[in-house]
Amino acid sequence: MRASRHEGLELKVPQPVPEDWRNRLLAHLMRLSPESRRNRFFVWMSDEALARHAARTDPAAVVEARVDGMTRGMAEVHLLHGPRAAAEISVSVEDGWQRRGIGAALVHRAIREARRRGAEEITLFLLPGNAAMRKIAFRAGFVRAPYGDGTLFEARLLLPSVAVRRARFHWPAGLDLGRARA
Ligand SMILES: CC(C)(COP(=O)(O)OP(=O)(O)OC[C@H]1O[C@@H](n2cnc3c(N)ncnc32)[C@H](O)[C@@H]1OP(=O)(O)O)[C@@H](O)C(=O)NCCC(=O)NCCS
């Protein structure tokens, strides 16, 4: 993964999500520039609004990207309740640490964490002008889903269901289905 460009990069997924994570999330979000805040939340976000988000958000998992022990990026994985096992992920990397592969590494790890929790479909939202996120999502296999009036993009990644994955895993190598049925 390109994140290996960073010798000191560690991705942490603390379980269970500890309370002090909220403080680290808030400190990280406060270090984002106004433009990065807008790309992350799709509206202008004051420090107070970030504090409200950090206090209320309730993710199933968080992924922390630490460089030399300092938090520089974070991803939230939220499980969605609906007819399909689905998750939504969101990600941010501090401005001075962008373009070093950390965002892509966070997204890949967030997908893995969502999948481990049974998600069959992953959604992420992004502003149309967010070139970095578009690149990361496209490379990870997300496709654009029809959403709203085009001021916000929804990207969706379909994962094989657990049943299909299990069936594939147990498929005997070289089995010819036609002959097996005959
Ligand atoms: C989107 C974001 C997470 C990307 O993080 P990152 O660490 O810079 O991403 P990466 O380094 O993995 O870059 C992925 C690709 O995007 C490119 N890229 C990064 N920033 C870019 C920019 N501002 N404009 C154009 N391309 C950019 C990188 O060069 C890389 O492409 P390459 O492999 O061809 O060189 C980061 O910009 C960010 O936190 N933005 C604010 C929050 C946000 O937008 N969140 C997404 C919605 S939830």
The ligand as an SDF file (V2000), in Angstrom:
LIG
                    3D

 48 50  0  0  0  0  0  0  0  0999 V2000
   -9.5540   13.1910    0.7850 C   0  0  0  0  0  0  0  0  0  0  0  0
   -8.3440   12.9690    1.6890 C   0  0  0  0  0  0  0  0  0  0  0  0
   -8.7460   12.0430    2.8360 C   0  0  0  0  0  0  0  0  0  0  0  0
   -7.2140   12.3470    0.8900 C   0  0  0  0  0  0  0  0  0  0  0  0
   -6.1680   12.0910    1.7490 O   0  0  0  0  0  0  0  0  0  0  0  0
   -4.6590   11.9660    1.2300 P   0  0  0  0  0  0  0  0  0  0  0  0
   -3.8560   11.3970    2.3410 O   0  0  0  0  0  0  0  0  0  0  0  0
   -4.2080   13.2410    0.6420 O   0  0  0  0  0  0  0  0  0  0  0  0
   -4.8510   10.8920    0.0540 O   0  0  0  0  0  0  0  0  0  0  0  0
   -3.7180   10.0910   -0.7030 P   0  0  0  0  0  0  0  0  0  0  0  0
   -2.3730   10.6640   -0.4020 O   0  0  0  0  0  0  0  0  0  0  0  0
   -3.9540    8.6610   -0.4470 O   0  0  0  0  0  0  0  0  0  0  0  0
   -4.0190   10.4960   -2.2240 O   0  0  0  0  0  0  0  0  0  0  0  0
   -4.8310    9.7600   -3.0880 C   0  0  0  0  0  0  0  0  0  0  0  0
   -4.6790   10.3560   -4.4650 C   0  0  0  0  0  0  0  0  0  0  0  0
   -5.2960   11.6430   -4.5240 O   0  0  0  0  0  0  0  0  0  0  0  0
   -4.3400   12.6120   -4.9670 C   0  0  0  0  0  0  0  0  0  0  0  0
   -4.5940   13.8670   -4.2880 N   0  0  0  0  0  0  0  0  0  0  0  0
   -4.4230   14.1430   -2.9760 C   0  0  0  0  0  0  0  0  0  0  0  0
   -4.7960   15.4030   -2.7240 N   0  0  0  0  0  0  0  0  0  0  0  0
   -5.1970   15.9150   -3.9100 C   0  0  0  0  0  0  0  0  0  0  0  0
   -5.7090   17.1800   -4.2930 C   0  0  0  0  0  0  0  0  0  0  0  0
   -5.8820   18.1630   -3.4040 N   0  0  0  0  0  0  0  0  0  0  0  0
   -6.0290   17.3710   -5.5950 N   0  0  0  0  0  0  0  0  0  0  0  0
   -5.8680   16.3990   -6.5120 C   0  0  0  0  0  0  0  0  0  0  0  0
   -5.4110   15.1500   -6.1950 N   0  0  0  0  0  0  0  0  0  0  0  0
   -5.0710   14.9380   -4.9110 C   0  0  0  0  0  0  0  0  0  0  0  0
   -3.0050   12.0370   -4.5790 C   0  0  0  0  0  0  0  0  0  0  0  0
   -1.9560   12.6060   -5.3380 O   0  0  0  0  0  0  0  0  0  0  0  0
   -3.2240   10.5700   -4.8660 C   0  0  0  0  0  0  0  0  0  0  0  0
   -3.1510   10.3170   -6.2630 O   0  0  0  0  0  0  0  0  0  0  0  0
   -1.8480    9.6170   -6.9120 P   0  0  0  0  0  0  0  0  0  0  0  0
   -1.7540    8.2700   -6.2620 O   0  0  0  0  0  0  0  0  0  0  0  0
   -2.1840    9.5290   -8.3610 O   0  0  0  0  0  0  0  0  0  0  0  0
   -0.6890   10.4870   -6.5880 O   0  0  0  0  0  0  0  0  0  0  0  0
   -7.8060   14.3260    2.2580 C   0  0  0  0  0  0  0  0  0  0  0  0
   -7.5860   15.1940    1.1730 O   0  0  0  0  0  0  0  0  0  0  0  0
   -8.7440   14.9700    3.2430 C   0  0  0  0  0  0  0  0  0  0  0  0
   -8.7280   14.6210    4.4380 O   0  0  0  0  0  0  0  0  0  0  0  0
   -9.5970   15.8910    2.7910 N   0  0  0  0  0  0  0  0  0  0  0  0
  -10.5620   16.5240    3.6720 C   0  0  0  0  0  0  0  0  0  0  0  0
  -11.6450   15.5530    4.1400 C   0  0  0  0  0  0  0  0  0  0  0  0
  -12.3090   14.8570    2.9680 C   0  0  0  0  0  0  0  0  0  0  0  0
  -12.3130   15.3210    1.8500 O   0  0  0  0  0  0  0  0  0  0  0  0
  -12.9190   13.6840    3.2510 N   0  0  0  0  0  0  0  0  0  0  0  0
  -13.6380   12.9420    2.2170 C   0  0  0  0  0  0  0  0  0  0  0  0
  -15.1210   12.9310    2.4380 C   0  0  0  0  0  0  0  0  0  0  0  0
  -15.5580   11.9200    3.8110 S   0  0  0  0  0  0  0  0  0  0  0  0
  1  2  1  0
  2  3  1  0
  2  4  1  0
  2 36  1  0
  4  5  1  0
  5  6  1  0
  6  7  2  0
  6  8  1  0
  6  9  1  0
  9 10  1  0
 10 11  2  0
 10 12  1  0
 10 13  1  0
 13 14  1  0
 14 15  1  0
 15 16  1  0
 15 30  1  0
 16 17  1  0
 17 18  1  0
 17 28  1  0
 18 19  1  0
 18 27  1  0
 19 20  2  0
 20 21  1  0
 21 22  1  0
 21 27  2  0
 22 23  1  0
 22 24  2  0
 24 25  1  0
 25 26  2  0
 26 27  1  0
 28 29  1  0
 28 30  1  0
 30 31  1  0
 31 32  1  0
 32 33  2  0
 32 34  1  0
 32 35  1  0
 36 37  1  0
 36 38  1  0
 38 39  2  0
 38 40  1  0
 40 41  1  0
 41 42  1  0
 42 43  1  0
 43 44  2  0
 43 45  1  0
 45 46  1  0
 46 47  1  0
 47 48  1  0
M  END
$$$$
